Protein backbone atom coordinates (compact mmCIF):
# COMPACT_ATOMS: atom_id res chain seq x y z
CA UNK A 1 0.00 0.00 0.00
CA UNK A 2 1.14 3.53 -0.68
CA UNK A 3 -0.16 5.02 2.58
CA UNK A 4 1.42 2.39 4.82
CA UNK A 5 4.79 2.65 6.52
CA UNK A 6 8.02 2.12 4.52
CA UNK A 7 8.60 -1.26 6.15
CA UNK A 8 5.50 -2.76 4.57
CA UNK A 9 6.31 -1.52 1.06
CA UNK A 10 7.63 -4.17 -1.32
CA UNK A 11 10.04 -2.03 -3.33
CA UNK A 12 12.10 -0.46 -0.53
CA UNK A 13 9.57 2.25 0.32
CA UNK A 14 9.97 4.18 -2.92
CA UNK A 15 6.23 4.91 -3.37
CA UNK A 16 6.05 5.95 0.28
CA UNK A 17 9.09 8.22 -0.06
CA UNK A 18 7.72 9.79 -3.22
CA UNK A 19 4.40 10.44 -1.50
CA UNK A 20 6.17 11.99 1.50
CA UNK A 21 8.19 14.27 -0.80
CA UNK A 22 5.01 15.42 -2.53
CA UNK A 23 3.33 16.06 0.83
CA UNK A 24 6.34 18.00 2.11
CA UNK A 25 6.38 20.09 -1.07
CA UNK A 26 2.66 20.81 -0.71
CA UNK A 27 3.13 21.86 2.93
CA UNK A 28 6.01 24.15 1.95
CA UNK A 29 3.92 25.72 -0.81
CA UNK A 30 1.02 26.19 1.61
CA UNK A 31 3.33 27.91 4.12
CA UNK A 32 4.60 30.28 1.42
CA UNK A 33 1.06 31.04 0.30
CA UNK A 34 -0.04 31.61 3.89
CA UNK A 35 2.80 34.06 4.50
CA UNK A 36 1.95 35.93 1.30
CA UNK A 37 -1.75 35.99 2.26
CA UNK A 38 -0.97 37.35 5.73
CA UNK A 39 1.25 40.09 4.28
CA UNK A 40 -1.32 40.99 1.64
CA UNK A 41 -4.18 41.13 4.15
CA UNK A 42 -2.06 43.22 6.51
CA UNK A 43 -1.46 45.77 3.75
CA UNK A 44 -5.15 45.85 2.84
CA UNK A 45 -6.19 46.26 6.48
CA UNK A 46 -3.66 49.07 6.97
CA UNK A 47 -4.88 50.92 3.86
CA UNK A 48 -8.54 50.53 4.80
CA UNK A 49 -7.94 51.68 8.36
CA UNK A 50 -6.20 54.82 7.07
CA UNK A 51 -9.10 55.43 4.70
CA UNK A 52 -11.84 54.88 7.28
CA UNK A 53 -10.10 56.86 10.05
CA UNK A 54 -9.54 59.95 7.90
CA UNK A 55 -13.00 61.47 8.62
CA UNK A 56 -12.38 60.94 12.32
CA UNK A 57 -9.01 62.70 12.08
CA UNK A 58 -10.66 65.60 10.24
CA UNK A 59 -13.35 65.91 12.92
CA UNK A 60 -10.73 65.89 15.68
CA UNK A 61 -8.74 68.60 13.88
CA UNK A 62 -11.87 70.77 13.52
CA UNK A 63 -12.71 70.27 17.18
CA UNK A 64 -9.16 71.17 18.18
CA UNK A 65 -9.34 74.36 16.10
CA UNK A 66 -12.69 75.25 17.70
CA UNK A 67 -11.21 74.81 21.17
CA UNK A 68 -8.22 77.01 20.30
CA UNK A 69 -10.45 79.71 18.84
CA UNK A 70 -12.83 79.60 21.79
CA UNK A 71 -9.99 79.77 24.28
CA UNK A 72 -8.56 82.81 22.51
CA UNK A 73 -11.95 84.53 22.36
CA UNK A 74 -12.55 83.91 26.07
CA UNK A 75 -9.06 84.94 27.18
CA UNK A 76 -9.14 88.30 25.42
CA UNK A 77 -12.05 89.83 27.41
CA UNK A 78 -10.81 88.20 30.60
CA UNK A 79 -7.41 89.80 30.11
CA UNK A 80 -9.03 93.20 29.64
CA UNK A 81 -11.17 92.74 32.76
CA UNK A 82 -8.15 91.58 34.77
CA UNK A 83 -6.07 94.54 33.63
CA UNK A 84 -8.89 96.96 34.47
CA UNK A 85 -9.23 95.52 37.97
CA UNK A 86 -5.48 95.80 38.50
CA UNK A 87 -5.55 99.43 37.37
CA UNK A 88 -8.44 100.17 39.73
CA UNK A 89 -6.51 98.54 42.58
CA UNK A 90 -3.47 100.70 41.79
CA UNK A 91 -5.62 103.84 41.71
CA UNK A 92 -7.22 102.91 45.04
CA UNK A 93 -3.84 102.32 46.69
CA UNK A 94 -2.45 105.60 45.30
CA UNK A 95 -5.48 107.53 46.57
CA UNK A 96 -5.02 105.93 49.98
CA UNK A 97 -1.35 107.02 50.08
CA UNK A 98 -2.04 110.73 49.41
N, CA, C and O atoms as a GROMACS GRO file, in nm:
protein
  392
    1UNK      N    1   0.084  -0.119   0.000
    1UNK     CA    2   0.000   0.000   0.000
    1UNK      C    3   0.088   0.125   0.000
    1UNK      O    4   0.198   0.125   0.055
    2UNK      N    5   0.039   0.228  -0.060
    2UNK     CA    6   0.114   0.353  -0.068
    2UNK      C    7   0.109   0.429   0.064
    2UNK      O    8   0.208   0.491   0.102
    3UNK      N    9  -0.001   0.426   0.135
    3UNK     CA   10  -0.016   0.502   0.258
    3UNK      C   11   0.036   0.430   0.381
    3UNK      O   12   0.026   0.484   0.492
    4UNK      N   13   0.090   0.312   0.366
    4UNK     CA   14   0.142   0.239   0.482
    4UNK      C   15   0.286   0.282   0.509
    4UNK      O   16   0.342   0.362   0.436
    5UNK      N   17   0.343   0.228   0.614
    5UNK     CA   18   0.479   0.264   0.652
    5UNK      C   19   0.579   0.208   0.550
    5UNK      O   20   0.545   0.118   0.474
    6UNK      N   21   0.703   0.260   0.549
    6UNK     CA   22   0.802   0.212   0.452
    6UNK      C   23   0.838   0.065   0.472
    6UNK      O   24   0.880   0.000   0.377
    7UNK      N   25   0.823   0.013   0.590
    7UNK     CA   26   0.860  -0.126   0.615
    7UNK      C   27   0.769  -0.222   0.542
    7UNK      O   28   0.811  -0.332   0.506
    8UNK      N   29   0.643  -0.183   0.521
    8UNK     CA   30   0.550  -0.276   0.457
    8UNK      C   31   0.551  -0.263   0.305
    8UNK      O   32   0.483  -0.340   0.237
    9UNK      N   33   0.626  -0.168   0.251
    9UNK     CA   34   0.631  -0.152   0.106
    9UNK      C   35   0.723  -0.257   0.046
    9UNK      O   36   0.825  -0.292   0.106
   10UNK      N   37   0.687  -0.309  -0.071
   10UNK     CA   38   0.763  -0.417  -0.132
   10UNK      C   39   0.888  -0.369  -0.204
   10UNK      O   40   0.985  -0.444  -0.213
   11UNK      N   41   0.888  -0.246  -0.258
   11UNK     CA   42   1.004  -0.202  -0.333
   11UNK      C   43   1.080  -0.093  -0.256
   11UNK      O   44   1.097   0.019  -0.306
   12UNK      N   45   1.123  -0.126  -0.137
   12UNK     CA   46   1.210  -0.046  -0.053
   12UNK      C   47   1.151   0.090  -0.015
   12UNK      O   48   1.227   0.184   0.012
   13UNK      N   49   1.021   0.103  -0.012
   13UNK     CA   50   0.957   0.225   0.032
   13UNK      C   51   0.960   0.338  -0.068
   13UNK      O   52   0.936   0.453  -0.030
   14UNK      N   53   0.988   0.311  -0.193
   14UNK     CA   54   0.997   0.418  -0.292
   14UNK      C   55   0.863   0.488  -0.312
   14UNK      O   56   0.862   0.612  -0.317
   15UNK      N   57   0.750   0.418  -0.324
   15UNK     CA   58   0.624   0.491  -0.337
   15UNK      C   59   0.594   0.574  -0.212
   15UNK      O   60   0.543   0.686  -0.222
   16UNK      N   61   0.627   0.522  -0.097
   16UNK     CA   62   0.605   0.595   0.028
   16UNK      C   63   0.691   0.720   0.034
   16UNK      O   64   0.644   0.826   0.073
   17UNK      N   65   0.818   0.707  -0.006
   17UNK     CA   66   0.909   0.822  -0.006
   17UNK      C   67   0.864   0.928  -0.107
   17UNK      O   68   0.870   1.048  -0.079
   18UNK      N   69   0.820   0.884  -0.221
   18UNK     CA   70   0.772   0.979  -0.322
   18UNK      C   71   0.650   1.054  -0.271
   18UNK      O   72   0.638   1.174  -0.291
   19UNK      N   73   0.560   0.981  -0.206
   19UNK     CA   74   0.440   1.044  -0.150
   19UNK      C   75   0.479   1.143  -0.041
   19UNK      O   76   0.422   1.252  -0.034
   20UNK      N   77   0.574   1.108   0.043
   20UNK     CA   78   0.617   1.199   0.150
   20UNK      C   79   0.682   1.324   0.091
   20UNK      O   80   0.663   1.433   0.145
   21UNK      N   81   0.758   1.310  -0.016
   21UNK     CA   82   0.819   1.426  -0.080
   21UNK      C   83   0.713   1.519  -0.137
   21UNK      O   84   0.725   1.641  -0.127
   22UNK      N   85   0.610   1.461  -0.198
   22UNK     CA   86   0.501   1.542  -0.253
   22UNK      C   87   0.428   1.614  -0.141
   22UNK      O   88   0.394   1.732  -0.154
   23UNK      N   89   0.403   1.544  -0.030
   23UNK     CA   90   0.333   1.606   0.083
   23UNK      C   91   0.417   1.718   0.143
   23UNK      O   92   0.364   1.824   0.176
   24UNK      N   93   0.547   1.696   0.158
   24UNK     CA   94   0.634   1.800   0.211
   24UNK      C   95   0.636   1.921   0.120
   24UNK      O   96   0.636   2.035   0.168
   25UNK      N   97   0.639   1.898  -0.010
   25UNK     CA   98   0.638   2.009  -0.107
   25UNK      C   99   0.507   2.087  -0.098
   25UNK      O  100   0.507   2.210  -0.103
   26UNK      N  101   0.395   2.015  -0.084
   26UNK     CA  102   0.266   2.081  -0.071
   26UNK      C  103   0.260   2.165   0.057
   26UNK      O  104   0.208   2.276   0.057
   27UNK      N  105   0.312   2.112   0.166
   27UNK     CA  106   0.313   2.186   0.293
   27UNK      C  107   0.400   2.311   0.280
   27UNK      O  108   0.362   2.417   0.330
   28UNK      N  109   0.513   2.300   0.215
   28UNK     CA  110   0.601   2.415   0.196
   28UNK      C  111   0.532   2.521   0.110
   28UNK      O  112   0.539   2.640   0.141
   29UNK      N  113   0.465   2.478   0.003
   29UNK     CA  114   0.392   2.572  -0.081
   29UNK      C  115   0.279   2.638  -0.003
   29UNK      O  116   0.254   2.758  -0.019
   30UNK      N  117   0.211   2.562   0.081
   30UNK     CA  118   0.102   2.618   0.161
   30UNK      C  119   0.156   2.722   0.260
   30UNK      O  120   0.091   2.824   0.284
   31UNK      N  121   0.273   2.696   0.319
   31UNK     CA  122   0.333   2.791   0.412
   31UNK      C  123   0.368   2.921   0.340
   31UNK      O  124   0.343   3.030   0.391
   32UNK      N  125   0.426   2.909   0.219
   32UNK     CA  126   0.460   3.028   0.142
   32UNK      C  127   0.334   3.107   0.107
   32UNK      O  128   0.332   3.230   0.119
   33UNK      N  129   0.231   3.037   0.064
   33UNK     CA  130   0.106   3.105   0.030
   33UNK      C  131   0.043   3.170   0.151
   33UNK      O  132  -0.014   3.279   0.141
   34UNK      N  133   0.052   3.105   0.266
   34UNK     CA  134  -0.004   3.160   0.388
   34UNK      C  135   0.069   3.288   0.429
   34UNK      O  136   0.006   3.386   0.470
   35UNK      N  137   0.201   3.287   0.418
   35UNK     CA  138   0.280   3.406   0.450
   35UNK      C  139   0.243   3.520   0.356
   35UNK      O  140   0.224   3.633   0.399
   36UNK      N  141   0.234   3.490   0.227
   36UNK     CA  142   0.195   3.593   0.130
   36UNK      C  143   0.056   3.645   0.161
   36UNK      O  144   0.033   3.766   0.155
   37UNK      N  145  -0.037   3.558   0.194
   37UNK     CA  146  -0.175   3.599   0.226
   37UNK      C  147  -0.177   3.688   0.349
   37UNK      O  148  -0.249   3.788   0.352
   38UNK      N  149  -0.100   3.653   0.451
   38UNK     CA  150  -0.097   3.735   0.573
   38UNK      C  151  -0.040   3.874   0.542
   38UNK      O  152  -0.094   3.974   0.589
   39UNK      N  153   0.067   3.880   0.465
   39UNK     CA  154   0.125   4.009   0.428
   39UNK      C  155   0.029   4.092   0.344
   39UNK      O  156   0.014   4.213   0.367
   40UNK      N  157  -0.036   4.029   0.249
   40UNK     CA  158  -0.132   4.099   0.164
   40UNK      C  159  -0.249   4.153   0.245
   40UNK      O  160  -0.288   4.268   0.229
   41UNK      N  161  -0.305   4.069   0.332
   41UNK     CA  162  -0.418   4.113   0.415
   41UNK      C  163  -0.376   4.223   0.512
   41UNK      O  164  -0.455   4.313   0.541
   42UNK      N  165  -0.255   4.216   0.562
   42UNK     CA  166  -0.206   4.322   0.651
   42UNK      C  167  -0.200   4.456   0.577
   42UNK      O  168  -0.239   4.559   0.632
   43UNK      N  169  -0.152   4.454   0.455
   43UNK     CA  170  -0.146   4.577   0.375
   43UNK      C  171  -0.286   4.630   0.346
   43UNK      O  172  -0.309   4.750   0.353
   44UNK      N  173  -0.378   4.542   0.312
   44UNK     CA  174  -0.515   4.585   0.284
   44UNK      C  175  -0.580   4.643   0.410
   44UNK      O  176  -0.647   4.746   0.402
   45UNK      N  177  -0.561   4.578   0.523
   45UNK     CA  178  -0.619   4.626   0.649
   45UNK      C  179  -0.560   4.762   0.685
   45UNK      O  180  -0.632   4.850   0.730
   46UNK      N  181  -0.430   4.779   0.667
   46UNK     CA  182  -0.366   4.907   0.696
   46UNK      C  183  -0.423   5.018   0.608
   46UNK      O  184  -0.455   5.127   0.656
   47UNK      N  185  -0.436   4.991   0.479
   47UNK     CA  186  -0.488   5.092   0.386
   47UNK      C  187  -0.633   5.127   0.419
   47UNK      O  188  -0.670   5.244   0.419
   48UNK      N  189  -0.714   5.027   0.448
   48UNK     CA  190  -0.854   5.053   0.480
   48UNK      C  191  -0.869   5.128   0.612
   48UNK      O  192  -0.956   5.213   0.626
   49UNK      N  193  -0.784   5.097   0.709
   49UNK     CA  194  -0.794   5.168   0.836
   49UNK      C  195  -0.756   5.315   0.818
   49UNK      O  196  -0.818   5.402   0.878
   50UNK      N  197  -0.654   5.342   0.736
   50UNK     CA  198  -0.620   5.482   0.707
   50UNK      C  199  -0.735   5.553   0.638
   50UNK      O  200  -0.765   5.668   0.669
   51UNK      N  201  -0.800   5.484   0.545
   51UNK     CA  202  -0.910   5.543   0.470
   51UNK      C  203  -1.030   5.570   0.561
   51UNK      O  204  -1.091   5.677   0.554
   52UNK      N  205  -1.065   5.474   0.645
   52UNK     CA  206  -1.184   5.488   0.728
   52UNK      C  207  -1.162   5.582   0.847
   52UNK      O  208  -1.258   5.639   0.898
   53UNK      N  209  -1.038   5.599   0.892
   53UNK     CA  210  -1.010   5.686   1.005
   53UNK      C  211  -0.989   5.832   0.964
   53UNK      O  212  -0.982   5.919   1.050
   54UNK      N  213  -0.978   5.859   0.835
   54UNK     CA  214  -0.954   5.996   0.790
   54UNK      C  215  -1.066   6.091   0.830
   54UNK      O  216  -1.036   6.201   0.876
   55UNK      N  217  -1.195   6.056   0.815
   55UNK     CA  218  -1.300   6.147   0.862
   55UNK      C  219  -1.291   6.174   1.013
   55UNK      O  220  -1.320   6.285   1.058
   56UNK      N  221  -1.253   6.074   1.088
   56UNK     CA  222  -1.238   6.094   1.232
   56UNK      C  223  -1.123   6.190   1.262
   56UNK      O  224  -1.135   6.277   1.349
   57UNK      N  225  -1.013   6.177   1.190
   57UNK     CA  226  -0.901   6.270   1.209
   57UNK      C  227  -0.943   6.412   1.172
   57UNK      O  228  -0.905   6.507   1.241
   58UNK      N  229  -1.020   6.427   1.064
   58UNK     CA  230  -1.066   6.560   1.024
   58UNK      C  231  -1.156   6.621   1.131
   58UNK      O  232  -1.145   6.740   1.162
   59UNK      N  233  -1.245   6.541   1.188
   59UNK     CA  234  -1.335   6.591   1.292
   59UNK      C  235  -1.256   6.632   1.417
   59UNK      O  236  -1.288   6.733   1.479
   60UNK      N  237  -1.156   6.555   1.452
   60UNK     CA  238  -1.073   6.589   1.568
   60UNK      C  239  -0.997   6.719   1.542
   60UNK      O  240  -0.984   6.802   1.632
   61UNK      N  241  -0.946   6.737   1.422
   61UNK     CA  242  -0.874   6.860   1.388
   61UNK      C  243  -0.967   6.981   1.395
   61UNK      O  244  -0.929   7.086   1.446
   62UNK      N  245  -1.090   6.966   1.345
   62UNK     CA  246  -1.187   7.077   1.352
   62UNK      C  247  -1.223   7.109   1.497
   62UNK      O  248  -1.234   7.226   1.534
   63UNK      N  249  -1.240   7.007   1.578
   63UNK     CA  250  -1.271   7.027   1.718
   63UNK      C  251  -1.155   7.094   1.791
   63UNK      O  252  -1.176   7.181   1.876
   64UNK      N  253  -1.034   7.056   1.758
   64UNK     CA  254  -0.916   7.117   1.818
   64UNK      C  255  -0.907   7.265   1.781
   64UNK      O  256  -0.875   7.348   1.865
   65UNK      N  257  -0.936   7.297   1.656
   65UNK     CA  258  -0.934   7.436   1.610
   65UNK      C  259  -1.043   7.517   1.681
   65UNK      O  260  -1.020   7.632   1.719
   66UNK      N  261  -1.160   7.458   1.699
   66UNK     CA  262  -1.269   7.525   1.770
   66UNK      C  263  -1.229   7.555   1.914
   66UNK      O  264  -1.258   7.663   1.966
   67UNK      N  265  -1.164   7.460   1.979
   67UNK     CA  266  -1.121   7.481   2.117
   67UNK      C  267  -1.016   7.592   2.125
   67UNK      O  268  -1.022   7.676   2.215
   68UNK      N  269  -0.922   7.594   2.030
   68UNK     CA  270  -0.822   7.701   2.030
   68UNK      C  271  -0.886   7.837   2.007
   68UNK      O  272  -0.852   7.935   2.074
   69UNK      N  273  -0.978   7.844   1.911
   69UNK     CA  274  -1.045   7.972   1.884
   69UNK      C  275  -1.127   8.018   2.003
   69UNK      O  276  -1.125   8.136   2.038
   70UNK      N  277  -1.200   7.926   2.065
   70UNK     CA  278  -1.283   7.960   2.179
   70UNK      C  279  -1.198   8.006   2.296
   70UNK      O  280  -1.232   8.102   2.365
   71UNK      N  281  -1.088   7.938   2.319
   71UNK     CA  282  -0.999   7.977   2.428
   71UNK      C  283  -0.944   8.118   2.405
   71UNK      O  284  -0.937   8.197   2.498
   72UNK      N  285  -0.907   8.147   2.283
   72UNK     CA  286  -0.856   8.281   2.251
   72UNK      C  287  -0.964   8.386   2.272
   72UNK      O  288  -0.940   8.491   2.331
   73UNK      N  289  -1.085   8.357   2.223
   73UNK     CA  290  -1.196   8.453   2.236
   73UNK      C  291  -1.233   8.476   2.382
   73UNK      O  292  -1.272   8.587   2.418
   74UNK      N  293  -1.223   8.375   2.465
   74UNK     CA  294  -1.255   8.392   2.607
   74UNK      C  295  -1.143   8.460   2.683
   74UNK      O  296  -1.169   8.536   2.776
   75UNK      N  297  -1.019   8.434   2.646
   75UNK     CA  298  -0.906   8.494   2.718
   75UNK      C  299  -0.892   8.641   2.691
   75UNK      O  300  -0.845   8.714   2.779
   76UNK      N  301  -0.930   8.689   2.575
   76UNK     CA  302  -0.914   8.830   2.542
   76UNK      C  303  -0.998   8.919   2.634
   76UNK      O  304  -0.942   9.010   2.695
   77UNK      N  305  -1.129   8.898   2.649
   77UNK     CA  306  -1.205   8.983   2.741
   77UNK      C  307  -1.162   8.964   2.888
   77UNK      O  308  -1.163   9.059   2.966
   78UNK      N  309  -1.125   8.843   2.923
   78UNK     CA  310  -1.081   8.820   3.060
   78UNK      C  311  -0.953   8.896   3.090
   78UNK      O  312  -0.935   8.947   3.201
   79UNK      N  313  -0.865   8.904   2.993
   79UNK     CA  314  -0.741   8.980   3.011
   79UNK      C  315  -0.772   9.128   3.030
   79UNK      O  316  -0.711   9.194   3.114
   80UNK      N  317  -0.865   9.179   2.952
   80UNK     CA  318  -0.903   9.320   2.964
   80UNK      C  319  -0.965   9.347   3.100
   80UNK      O  320  -0.934   9.447   3.165
   81UNK      N  321  -1.053   9.258   3.144
   81UNK     CA  322  -1.117   9.274   3.276
   81UNK      C  323  -1.012   9.267   3.387
   81UNK      O  324  -1.015   9.346   3.481
   82UNK      N  325  -0.920   9.172   3.376
   82UNK     CA  326  -0.815   9.158   3.477
   82UNK      C  327  -0.726   9.282   3.482
   82UNK      O  328  -0.693   9.331   3.590
   83UNK      N  329  -0.690   9.334   3.366
   83UNK     CA  330  -0.607   9.454   3.363
   83UNK      C  331  -0.682   9.574   3.421
   83UNK      O  332  -0.622   9.656   3.491
   84UNK      N  333  -0.810   9.585   3.393
   84UNK     CA  334  -0.889   9.696   3.447
   84UNK      C  335  -0.897   9.687   3.599
   84UNK      O  336  -0.885   9.789   3.667
   85UNK      N  337  -0.916   9.570   3.652
   85UNK     CA  338  -0.923   9.552   3.797
   85UNK      C  339  -0.790   9.587   3.861
   85UNK      O  340  -0.785   9.650   3.967
   86UNK      N  341  -0.680   9.547   3.796
   86UNK     CA  342  -0.548   9.580   3.850
   86UNK      C  343  -0.525   9.731   3.849
   86UNK      O  344  -0.468   9.785   3.943
   87UNK      N  345  -0.569   9.798   3.744
   87UNK     CA  346  -0.555   9.943   3.737
   87UNK      C  347  -0.638  10.011   3.846
   87UNK      O  348  -0.594  10.108   3.908
   88UNK      N  349  -0.761   9.960   3.867
   88UNK     CA  350  -0.844  10.017   3.973
   88UNK      C  351  -0.781   9.995   4.110
   88UNK      O  352  -0.788  10.083   4.196
   89UNK      N  353  -0.719   9.879   4.131
   89UNK     CA  354  -0.651   9.854   4.258
   89UNK      C  355  -0.534   9.951   4.277
   89UNK      O  356  -0.513  10.002   4.387
   90UNK      N  357  -0.459   9.976   4.170
   90UNK     CA  358  -0.347  10.070   4.179
   90UNK      C  359  -0.397  10.211   4.210
   90UNK      O  360  -0.338  10.281   4.292
   91UNK      N  361  -0.505  10.251   4.147
   91UNK     CA  362  -0.562  10.384   4.171
   91UNK      C  363  -0.609  10.395   4.315
   91UNK      O  364  -0.587  10.497   4.380
   92UNK      N  365  -0.674  10.290   4.366
   92UNK     CA  366  -0.722  10.291   4.504
   92UNK      C  367  -0.606  10.299   4.602
   92UNK      O  368  -0.613  10.372   4.701
   93UNK      N  369  -0.499  10.225   4.577
   93UNK     CA  370  -0.384  10.232   4.669
   93UNK      C  371  -0.315  10.365   4.662
   93UNK      O  372  -0.267  10.414   4.764
   94UNK      N  373  -0.307  10.427   4.543
   94UNK     CA  374  -0.245  10.560   4.530
   94UNK      C  375  -0.329  10.666   4.600
   94UNK      O  376  -0.274  10.757   4.662
   95UNK      N  377  -0.460  10.655   4.589
   95UNK     CA  378  -0.548  10.753   4.657
   95UNK      C  379  -0.535  10.738   4.809
   95UNK      O  380  -0.540  10.837   4.883
   96UNK      N  381  -0.518  10.616   4.854
   96UNK     CA  382  -0.502  10.593   4.998
   96UNK      C  383  -0.371  10.647   5.050
   96UNK      O  384  -0.363  10.683   5.167
   97UNK      N  385  -0.266  10.652   4.966
   97UNK     CA  386  -0.135  10.702   5.008
   97UNK      C  387  -0.138  10.852   5.025
   97UNK      O  388  -0.081  10.901   5.122
   98UNK      N  389  -0.202  10.927   4.936
   98UNK     CA  390  -0.204  11.073   4.940
   98UNK      C  391  -0.299  11.118   5.040
   98UNK      O  392  -0.316  11.238   5.060
   0.00000   0.00000   0.00000
